[in-house]
Amino acid sequence: MIEISDVNKSFDGNQKIIEDLSLVIPDGKIIGFLGPNGAGKSTAINMMTGILPIDDGTITLNGIDIEKDPLKAKQNFGFVPDRSDIFLRLKGMEYLNFIADIYQVPAEERQEKITYYAKQFAIDHALGNYIQSYSHGMRQKIMITSVLLHDPDIWILDEPLTGLDPKSSYALKQMMREHADKGKTVFFSSHGLEVVEQLCDEVAIINHGRLLFYGTIEELQDEYHTDQSLENVFLELTNDA
């Protein structure tokens, strides 16, 4: 479970990027995090994962405060950022072993998982190559694989489907569903509204750093008295917000 309580964030004392954001992300569900470019999605995610400090408020992951006990909190989640251009001078296998070492994944278990997920995402042939030689999609796949190695309770994914080929995208969506069905948490941002509508149990929509809506698609349609698609309601909701 992720609990975000009255969180605020501004840069250099200017206008708030995140304003009084409160969300409870339950176990056992896939939650889509939506908003236009510049709405504050990545800033919120970076605070959830301890990359950015929180100005006001608290964020806990499985009851652990990300600022008070960051190391313990980070053991509970896996994070795929929206940029996959890190550790470029490592080979794919070196990077996966590096992550497995951090999370103390036993040698036999890590090898089984690396073999399985590398085949699922069709990157098994490239694990001996440097990540800087990978395409954007392959870099995304290696990042996702590294998250899956230590089987965290919480998945926090920032645009995880961007750059993936259809087969890999399908495989990841299946994994997300299976993870939630085990009673665990999947929280991901996306601009692919059709995918969100098909996959997510609930959606959270923000704009200008403020939460506009949180609930199911059906609740969104009921609140705005429409049977339109998520895409149409989203565009109306964020157009003048």
N, C-alpha and C positions, 0 to 999 in steps of 0.2 A: 504494500500500500504506500502511496505517496500522498503526503499532506502538505499543502501549500497554504500558509495562513498570513493574510494581510501583508503580502510582500510588495515592496517598492524598490525601484532601481532608477537612478538617473546617472548621467555621465557629466562630469565637470560642472555639477550644480545647475545644469540646464533642465529643460522640460523632462518630466519623468518618462522613461522608456516603458517601465512597468508600474502600474498604479493600483494599489490595494487589491492585488491578485490573490484570490482564495480558491482552492480546488482540492477536492479529495478524490484521488484516483484509486478505486478499489481493486482488490485482488479479483482474479477470475474474469477480467474484461479487457477488451482491446479498446483503447481510447484514442480517437483522432484529434489532434491539436491543429486547429486551422486559423488562418488569418492572412491578410494580404501581405505583400512584401513590406518590411518595415513595421509590422504590427507588434513585434516584440517576442515572437515565438522563440527564436534562437537565444535571445537574451534570457528568457525564462528558463529554457533548457540548460543553458550554461550555469545558471544559479543552482538549478536542481542537482547538477553534477559536480558542483564545487569549483568550476572553472572561474566563475565570477563571484565576488563577494556580494552579500545581500545588504542593502542599505537599511531596510526595516523589515520586520516580520521573520517568520521561520519556515524552514522546509525540512520535513523529516521523511526518511525512507525506511519503511518497516519499523517506525518508531524511533529511529536514530537521527539526530540533528546533524545535517550536513556540515554545519559550521562548527559545532561544538565537538563533534567526533568524526571528522571527515574520513579517516582511514577505515573505521568500522562501517560507516555508511556506504563507502565505495565498494565494500565487499558484497553488498547486497544488490548491486545493479551492474548491468553491462550497457555501454554507451557507444552508439555509432554516430559520429558527428556529421554535419552536412558537408564538411570538407574532408577528403580522403588523401590529402597530400602530406602525410606525416610518415616518418621513418622510411623515407624513400631510399636511403642507402643500405637498408637491410634487404636481404632476400626474403621471399615470402615465408619460407620455412623458419628462418631465423626470427622473424617477427612473431610468428605463431608460438614458437618455443619461448620467446621472451615474455609474452603475455601469460603463457601457461606457467612459467616460472614464478611470475609475480603472484599468481593465484594458487600456487603450489598444487597444480594438477599433476597427479602421478603419471609417470612415463608411459605406462601401458594404456591408461585411460586417454591421455592426450593423443597418443598415436592413433588409437581407434577413432577418436572424434575428428582429428585432422583428416584422416583418410576418408571418413564418411562425408564430412561437410565439403571437403575439396572436390569430391566427385559430384555431390549435389549441385555445387555451383560451377562445376566444370573448370576448376583452376588447378587441378592436380598436376597437370603438365607444366605449370608455371611456377611451382613452389621453389624451384632452384634458381629462379631469375630474380633480379633486383626489382623492388617495388616501383622504382622510378621508371622502369621499362613497361609497366602495366598501363593499360588503358584506364579511363576513369571508371568504367564498369567493373573491371577486374580489381581495382583498388577498393572499390566499394565492397566487393565480395570478400576480400581478405579481411577487411575491417569487421564485417558481419561474422565471419568465421571465428575471428578472435574473441568476439563476445560470447559465442555459443560454447566455446571450449570450457569455460568454468561454470556454465549452467546457472547464471544468477537468477534470483527470484524476479527481479524487475528488469525489463528491457526498456531503455530510453533511446529512441531512434529518431534522428533528425533527417528527414527526407531519405529514408533508407532504400526506397525503390528507384531513385533517380539513377539512370545509367545502366540498370540491370536489363538483360535480355529477357524475353517473355518467359522462358523456362525457369530461369533463376528467380524472377519476380514471383512466379507461381509457387515455387518451392518455399520462398521466404514467407509468403502469405499463409501457406499451409502450416509452417513452423510457428508463426505468430498465433494462429488459431489454436494449435495444439498446446502451446505454452499457456495461453489463457484458460483453456479447458482443464488444465492441471491445477487451476486455482491460483495462478500467478498473474503478474501484471505486465501489460504491453502498452506503452505510451509512445505514440509516434506522430510527428508532424508530416504534413504532405500537402502538396498543391494538387494532387490527383484526386479530385472530389468524387469521381465515380468509384474509384477504389475504396475510398473512405466510406462511402455510402454502402458498398457491398460488404465490407470487411468489419467495420467498427460496431461495437455495441453502443457506444456513446460518443458524442463529439463535444469538444470545447472550442468555442470561437472567440478570438480576441481581435481587437483593433485599437490602435493607438495605446497599447499597453493595458487596456481594460477588458475584462471578461464581459462579453455580450450575451453568451448563452452557454449552458452546459446541460446536456441530457441526451436522450435518444433522438433519432431522426423523427420518429412519430411525435414526440413531445415538441420538437421544433416546428413541425408542420401544424400541430394543434395550436401552439402559442401564436403563430402568425397566420392562422386560419387559411391554410393553403394545402394543396396536395402536390405542389410542385417538387421537383427534384432538389436534392441538397445543393446542387450548383446554383440553381435559380434563387433559392432562399438565401444562400450565402452571399450572392452578388447584391441582392436587395438589402440585406442586413448590414453589409460592410460599405455600401456605396456612400452613405451620408453619415456614417458613425464617426 
